[in-house]
Amino acid sequence: MKKLILIFILIIFILIFMIFFNEFKQFTKAEIIALKYPAQVEIIESKDVIRELKKSVETREQPIPTSYWYLLKITGKNNNTYYQFTEPERLFDFQNNVYFQTTPVMKKVLQKYLVEVEKDNPFGKLMTWEEVDQIFPRMAKAQLRDLETGLTLNIQRRAGSKHADVQPLTASDTKKLKQIYGDKWSWKRRAAILEKDGYKIATSMNGMPHGQGAIKGNDFPGHFCLHFYNTKTHSGNVNLAHQLMVWKAAGLIEDYLLQRSAEEMIAIALTAFSQNDPQLVSLSFVLNENISKLLNYMHTVASLKINCVRKGLAVNEFLVEIEWYQLDSGKNYEEKISLFVEKREQQYLVRPDELILVMGKHGKL
């Protein structure tokens, strides 16, 4: 009898083992893939992740709409499972539209491998002026990397109480800055990363020498400005163009746009157009048959100023007064225009049609 009981217990143990073995066998590996830049890493402790994933608790709490930074890919024998996340304590199963709160063990494993993935992250961190002022004080030196071209130059902060007034350190650095701007000085804002003592800080720069310069031999007649999260100009205003580039440099421009009202999107879309930034234009205007005309035409606009925005009579209509300088004609123009906003999914977008009609009166599209 005892022998039969032992045999029965052994059979039960084998069955339990086979169930768990087959359950893990159907999953082969787990990986973290960056969604905003090319990077991925395989998780060695894949079985731990899969086991802890089954313990994760479904949550009904809906987070603020955001774009995700990472993808957790679980490769299975017959199919794959995917989870999006930004912070390792919360996963989004977008296939089933369910959010999960991860266990402490799983969070620790994900954090460990995020360090590896983050090494290839080209973006900077949003930091206030108070924080930046401590990390990058006057006379300090740092590196400035243009987000789009990847070109890097050495700079020194010489002045600035509301933002940083900086200068290229050498003539070679000045040459790189001019190269970033297509070999001509420009007031256009660009997304950049300030790198100092291990910090990577999201910033916005312009490419126009102005004011005073004090570094001899750097061939730069003045200084140029660096703006950070909510920093102000010398007149005390927060500049929208600079802020758009700061959020772009942080890899968070989509998140920023999701939080804007219909009226705010009018100013954002026109500013993106004025800055000749294809990505920002594509993210703020409706992508219809006229968007290619807008993208081709925007390089002929040297500057665009919004004098007034007020609500129109029609639904989602805004009456806007603008003025701009046309490069091909060498003339300034002023126009009153009706612009319409559409709600697409969670974000407002501006229709380009009316802007194209007005611009077409003064130049070839």
Buried (B, 14 or more C-beta within 10 A) or exposed (E): EEEEEEEEEEEEEEEEEEEEEEEEEEBEBBBBBBBBEEBBBEBEBBEBBBBBBEEBEEEEEEEEEBBBBBBBBBBEEEEEBBBBBBBBBBBBBEEEEEBBBBBEBBBBBBEBBBEBBBEEBBBBBBBEBEBBBEBBEEEBEBBBBBBEEEBBBBBBBBBBEBBBBBBBBBEEBBBBBBEBBEEEBBBBBBBBBBBBEEBBBBBBBBBBBBBEBEBEEBBBEBBBBBBBBEBBEEEEEEBBBBBBBBBBBBBBBBBBBBEBEBBBBBBBBBBBBBBBBEEBBEBBBBEEEBBEBBBEBBEBBBEBEBEEBEEEEEEBBBBBBBEBBBEEEEEEBEBEBBBBBBEEEEBBBBBBBBBBEBBEEBBEE
